[in-house]
Amino acid sequence: MELKLNQVVLHLLDPGASEPVLSDRAMDMDADLYEYYTATLERAFASDEVKNCRFLPDSAFAAEMAQNNDFIDLSRRIAGVIFEQMLQYQAIPAGDLAVVDFTADGVPFYGVLKLNYRPGYTHHTELMGNGRFSSMVPQRTLLPGTPKADEAALIDRTVRLIEKKFTLDDKKDFYLSTRVFGCTEALQEKAKLKAVCETAVAAVKEAYPEPEELDDVPPFDGGTETAVELLVRNQAVDNQISVEDVRERIRENFPLAAPKFEEALAETGVQENDRVTVTPARIKKLESRSFKTESGIEIKIPAELCSSDDAVEFIHSATGGLSLLIKDVLV
């Protein structure tokens, strides 16, 4: 991942004071600070604690971000909202808030990094008469020495969030997602893909109960599933599937199913503008269909051939059984 930092604004949030110390300009960055914040962001992106979240429709922060192009002012507003939570709930630790304007692989991001204070000691030297002595002085506002944010938000269209639970109103709860950014945890990528596929299959099966109604779906149980999963897979570009592209293909190929698909998809939590990341292994899995007989014989057929009468033929018997005829076998 290639990160480029444009500016960093640092605000001091110590509830022991009556108000936060908010900066009016960005920090002067030397090479060491640039490396520190770059490493902190990289570590946040790679963290196992990160949650993929989406803004709720009534998110005040999302609305503010959409209309406020003044980065310094936006950073001050974020700091002010967090400080209000710290004043209200003493369990939230004091710290400095670094708000970063940066790009990751060319994509614009805002980074919100909360660097909580650590207690520690520093040395202190005094001269007394002709002598000198050194001692240790406790410090309660030391910043992390390692490039790691205790709490963080990486924001583009969505929010990648690292947050912790603190005691709020007599119970442990999150405050960044619920009280600052107005977001909720999104579906995992695997769950998103499953929701898109299963919702599309169900909508098409409901709209076209007889497979013979579809020209490109073979008349066998699972044929509709094969055709729809293949349609979804074919929208993958660079291991990502655009939900909007899937919606367009459903409208074109299965127009009767489109309204039900869009209605049901909205209930799953998948957003219209989502892009679903698909692993190469999952793409490969979608490339074929497996069929297994009661005796344990298993046959795997490329998905695109399942809809080709020239390659295979699925034959329903009067008793409800299914036979598979494979054509042009080379022996």
C-alpha positions as CSV (number, residue, x, y, z in Angstrom):
1,M,0.0,0.0,0.0
2,E,1.3,3.4,-1.0
3,L,0.4,6.2,1.5
4,K,0.9,9.9,0.9
5,L,0.3,12.3,3.8
6,N,-1.0,15.8,2.8
7,Q,-1.5,17.3,6.2
8,V,-1.8,16.4,9.9
9,V,-3.6,18.4,12.5
10,L,-3.0,17.6,16.2
11,H,-5.6,18.5,18.9
12,L,-5.1,17.9,22.7
13,L,-8.0,16.3,24.4
14,D,-7.5,16.2,28.2
15,P,-10.8,16.2,30.2
16,G,-8.8,17.5,33.2
17,A,-8.9,20.8,31.4
18,S,-12.2,22.7,30.9
19,E,-11.8,22.7,27.1
20,P,-9.7,21.0,24.4
21,V,-6.7,22.6,22.9
22,L,-7.6,22.8,19.2
23,S,-5.0,23.7,16.5
24,D,-5.7,26.3,13.9
25,R,-3.2,24.9,11.4
26,A,-1.5,21.7,10.3
27,M,1.7,20.4,11.9
28,D,5.1,21.1,10.5
29,M,6.2,17.6,9.4
30,D,9.8,16.5,9.5
31,A,11.0,13.1,8.2
32,D,10.6,11.4,11.6
33,L,7.0,12.6,12.1
34,Y,6.1,11.7,8.5
35,E,7.4,8.2,9.1
36,Y,5.6,7.9,12.5
37,Y,2.2,8.8,11.1
38,T,2.7,6.7,7.9
39,A,3.5,3.7,10.0
40,T,0.6,4.4,12.3
41,L,-1.8,4.4,9.4
42,E,-0.3,1.3,7.8
43,R,-0.7,-0.5,11.1
44,A,-4.3,0.6,11.4
45,F,-5.1,-0.7,7.9
46,A,-3.6,-4.0,8.7
47,S,-5.0,-4.4,12.2
48,D,-7.0,-7.5,13.1
49,E,-9.2,-5.2,15.2
50,V,-10.4,-3.1,12.3
51,K,-14.2,-3.2,11.6
52,N,-15.6,-2.3,8.2
53,C,-18.5,0.0,8.9
54,R,-21.0,2.1,6.9
55,F,-22.6,5.4,7.7
56,L,-26.1,5.3,8.9
57,P,-28.6,7.5,7.0
58,D,-28.9,9.9,9.8
59,S,-25.2,10.2,10.5
60,A,-24.5,13.8,11.4
61,F,-20.8,13.3,10.8
62,A,-21.4,12.0,7.2
63,A,-23.6,15.0,6.5
64,E,-20.9,17.3,7.9
65,M,-18.1,15.6,5.9
66,A,-20.1,15.9,2.7
67,Q,-20.6,19.6,2.9
68,N,-17.5,20.8,4.8
69,N,-14.5,21.1,2.6
70,D,-12.4,22.9,5.2
71,F,-10.1,20.2,6.5
72,I,-8.9,22.2,9.5
73,D,-12.4,23.1,10.6
74,L,-13.7,19.5,10.1
75,S,-10.8,18.2,12.2
76,R,-11.7,20.7,15.0
77,R,-15.4,19.6,14.9
78,I,-14.4,15.9,15.2
79,A,-12.1,16.7,18.2
80,G,-14.9,18.8,19.8
81,V,-17.5,16.0,19.6
82,I,-15.0,13.4,21.0
83,F,-14.1,15.8,23.8
84,E,-17.7,16.2,24.7
85,Q,-17.9,12.4,25.1
86,M,-14.8,12.4,27.3
87,L,-16.3,15.1,29.6
88,Q,-19.5,13.1,29.9
89,Y,-17.9,9.7,30.4
90,Q,-14.8,9.7,32.5
91,A,-13.9,6.2,31.5
92,I,-12.8,7.4,28.0
93,P,-9.1,8.0,28.3
94,A,-7.4,11.3,27.6
95,G,-5.2,11.6,24.6
96,D,-4.1,13.6,21.5
97,L,-6.2,13.4,18.4
98,A,-4.3,13.5,15.1
99,V,-6.6,14.0,12.0
100,V,-4.8,13.2,8.8
101,D,-5.6,14.1,5.2
102,F,-3.9,11.4,3.1
103,T,-4.2,9.1,0.1
104,A,-3.9,5.3,0.1
105,D,-3.0,4.0,-3.4
106,G,-4.4,7.2,-4.8
107,V,-7.7,7.1,-3.0
108,P,-8.4,10.1,-0.7
109,F,-8.9,9.3,3.0
110,Y,-9.4,11.0,6.3
111,G,-7.6,9.4,9.2
112,V,-8.7,10.0,12.8
113,L,-6.0,8.7,15.2
114,K,-6.6,8.8,18.9
115,L,-3.2,8.6,20.7
116,N,-4.1,7.9,24.3
117,Y,-1.7,9.1,27.1
118,R,0.5,6.7,28.9
119,P,1.8,7.3,32.4
120,G,5.5,7.2,32.8
121,Y,8.6,9.0,34.1
122,T,11.2,11.4,32.8
123,H,14.5,12.4,34.5
124,H,15.0,15.8,36.2
125,T,18.3,17.3,37.2
126,E,18.8,20.1,39.8
127,L,21.8,22.1,41.1
128,M,22.0,22.5,44.8
129,G,25.0,24.6,46.1
130,N,28.1,23.0,44.6
131,G,26.4,19.7,43.9
132,R,24.1,18.3,41.3
133,F,21.5,15.5,41.6
134,S,19.1,13.8,39.3
135,S,15.7,12.2,40.0
136,M,12.7,10.9,38.2
137,V,9.5,12.9,37.7
138,P,6.2,11.2,36.9
139,Q,4.5,12.2,33.7
140,R,0.8,11.4,32.9
141,T,0.6,12.7,29.3
142,L,3.2,10.7,27.4
143,L,2.2,9.7,23.9
144,P,2.8,6.2,22.4
145,G,6.4,5.6,21.5
146,T,5.4,3.0,18.9
147,P,3.4,4.0,15.8
148,K,0.1,2.6,16.9
149,A,-3.2,4.4,17.6
150,D,-5.4,3.0,20.4
151,E,-8.5,4.1,18.5
152,A,-8.7,5.0,14.9
153,A,-11.0,5.7,11.9
154,L,-10.0,5.5,8.3
155,I,-12.7,7.2,6.3
156,D,-13.4,7.3,2.6
157,R,-16.9,6.3,1.4
158,T,-17.1,3.9,4.3
159,V,-15.4,3.7,7.7
160,R,-12.7,1.3,8.8
161,L,-12.9,1.6,12.6
162,I,-10.7,0.5,15.5
163,E,-12.7,1.2,18.7
164,K,-12.8,0.0,22.3
165,K,-15.6,-0.3,24.8
166,F,-15.8,1.9,27.8
167,T,-18.3,2.3,30.6
168,L,-21.1,4.6,29.3
169,D,-24.3,5.0,31.3
170,D,-23.4,2.1,33.6
171,K,-22.6,-0.4,30.9
172,K,-19.7,-1.1,28.6
173,D,-20.3,0.2,25.1
174,F,-18.7,1.8,22.0
175,Y,-18.8,5.5,21.6
176,L,-16.9,6.3,18.3
177,S,-19.3,4.4,16.1
178,T,-22.5,5.3,17.9
179,R,-21.9,8.8,19.3
180,V,-19.2,10.3,17.0
181,F,-19.3,8.9,13.5
182,G,-22.9,7.5,13.3
183,C,-22.0,4.3,11.7
184,T,-22.7,0.6,12.1
185,E,-20.6,-2.5,11.3
186,A,-21.1,-3.6,7.7
187,L,-21.4,-7.1,6.5
188,Q,-18.1,-9.0,5.9
189,E,-17.2,-9.3,2.3
190,K,-17.9,-13.0,2.2
191,A,-21.4,-12.4,3.7
192,K,-22.0,-9.6,1.2
193,L,-21.3,-11.9,-1.7
194,K,-23.5,-14.6,-0.2
195,A,-26.3,-12.1,0.3
196,V,-26.0,-10.8,-3.3
197,C,-26.0,-14.4,-4.8
198,E,-28.7,-15.9,-2.6
199,T,-31.0,-12.8,-3.0
200,A,-30.6,-12.9,-6.8
201,V,-31.2,-16.6,-7.0
202,A,-34.3,-16.4,-4.8
203,A,-35.7,-13.5,-6.8
204,V,-35.2,-15.2,-10.1
205,K,-36.7,-18.5,-9.0
206,E,-39.7,-16.7,-7.6
207,A,-40.2,-14.6,-10.8
208,Y,-39.6,-17.6,-13.1
209,P,-40.9,-20.7,-11.3
210,E,-40.6,-22.8,-14.5
211,P,-37.0,-23.0,-15.8
212,E,-38.3,-23.4,-19.3
213,E,-39.3,-19.7,-19.1
214,L,-35.6,-18.8,-19.3
215,D,-33.8,-19.3,-22.5
216,D,-30.3,-19.5,-20.9
217,V,-31.1,-21.7,-17.9
218,P,-31.1,-25.5,-18.3
219,P,-34.3,-27.2,-17.0
220,F,-32.9,-28.8,-13.9
221,D,-32.9,-28.2,-10.1
222,G,-30.1,-25.7,-9.5
223,G,-30.0,-24.4,-13.0
224,T,-31.3,-21.0,-12.1
225,E,-28.7,-20.9,-9.3
226,T,-26.0,-21.7,-11.8
227,A,-27.1,-19.0,-14.2
228,V,-27.5,-16.3,-11.6
229,E,-24.2,-17.1,-9.8
230,L,-22.4,-17.0,-13.2
231,L,-24.0,-13.6,-13.9
232,V,-22.8,-12.3,-10.6
233,R,-19.3,-13.7,-11.0
234,N,-19.0,-12.2,-14.5
235,Q,-19.2,-8.7,-13.0
236,A,-15.9,-9.2,-11.1
237,V,-13.1,-6.8,-12.1
238,D,-9.9,-6.9,-10.2
239,N,-11.5,-9.3,-7.7
240,Q,-14.3,-6.8,-7.0
241,I,-18.0,-7.0,-7.9
242,S,-20.0,-3.8,-8.2
243,V,-23.5,-4.3,-6.7
244,E,-24.8,-1.7,-9.2
245,D,-23.5,-3.7,-12.1
246,V,-25.3,-6.8,-10.7
247,R,-28.5,-4.9,-10.5
248,E,-28.2,-3.7,-14.1
249,R,-27.5,-7.3,-15.3
250,I,-30.6,-8.6,-13.3
251,R,-32.7,-5.9,-15.0
252,E,-31.5,-6.9,-18.4
253,N,-31.5,-10.7,-18.1
254,F,-34.3,-11.3,-15.5
255,P,-36.6,-8.2,-15.7
256,L,-39.4,-9.8,-13.8
257,A,-37.1,-10.5,-10.9
258,A,-35.5,-7.1,-10.7
259,P,-38.0,-5.4,-8.3
260,K,-38.0,-8.3,-5.8
261,F,-34.2,-8.6,-6.0
262,E,-33.7,-4.9,-5.2
263,E,-36.2,-4.9,-2.4
264,A,-34.8,-8.1,-0.8
265,L,-31.2,-6.9,-1.2
266,A,-31.9,-3.7,0.7
267,E,-33.0,-5.7,3.7
268,T,-29.7,-7.6,3.9
269,G,-27.7,-4.4,4.6
270,V,-25.9,-4.4,1.3
271,Q,-25.8,-0.9,-0.2
272,E,-26.5,0.0,-3.8
273,N,-23.0,1.6,-4.2
274,D,-21.1,-1.3,-2.5
275,R,-18.2,-3.0,-4.1
276,V,-17.8,-6.5,-2.9
277,T,-14.3,-7.9,-2.6
278,V,-14.1,-11.5,-3.9
279,T,-11.2,-13.7,-3.1
280,P,-9.5,-15.6,-6.1
281,A,-10.5,-18.8,-4.4
282,R,-14.2,-17.8,-4.4
283,I,-14.0,-16.7,-8.0
284,K,-12.6,-20.1,-8.9
285,K,-15.3,-21.8,-6.9
286,L,-18.0,-20.0,-8.9
287,E,-16.4,-21.2,-12.2
288,S,-17.8,-24.7,-11.8
289,R,-20.8,-26.6,-10.5
290,S,-20.6,-30.0,-8.7
291,F,-23.2,-32.7,-9.0
292,K,-23.2,-35.8,-6.8
293,T,-25.2,-39.0,-7.1
294,E,-26.6,-41.1,-4.3
295,S,-23.8,-43.6,-4.9
296,G,-21.1,-41.0,-4.3
297,I,-20.1,-40.3,-7.9
298,E,-19.2,-36.6,-8.2
299,I,-19.0,-34.6,-11.4
300,K,-17.7,-31.1,-11.7
301,I,-18.7,-29.0,-14.8
302,P,-17.6,-25.5,-15.8
303,A,-20.5,-23.2,-14.9
304,E,-20.7,-21.7,-18.4
305,L,-21.2,-25.2,-19.9
306,C,-24.2,-25.9,-17.7
307,S,-26.3,-23.7,-19.9
308,S,-25.1,-25.1,-23.2
309,D,-27.2,-27.9,-24.7
310,D,-24.2,-28.8,-26.9
311,A,-22.1,-29.8,-23.9
312,V,-24.5,-31.3,-21.4
313,E,-28.2,-32.1,-21.1
314,F,-30.2,-32.4,-17.9
315,I,-33.2,-34.8,-18.2
316,H,-36.1,-34.9,-15.7
317,S,-37.8,-38.3,-15.3
318,A,-41.5,-38.7,-14.7
319,T,-40.7,-39.8,-11.1
320,G,-38.9,-36.6,-10.4
321,G,-35.4,-37.9,-10.8
322,L,-32.6,-36.1,-12.7
323,S,-30.2,-37.6,-15.3
324,L,-27.1,-35.9,-16.7
325,L,-26.1,-36.5,-20.3
326,I,-22.6,-35.5,-21.1
327,K,-21.9,-35.0,-24.8
328,D,-18.8,-35.4,-27.0
329,V,-16.8,-37.4,-24.4
330,L,-13.3,-38.2,-25.5
331,V,-12.0,-41.6,-24.5
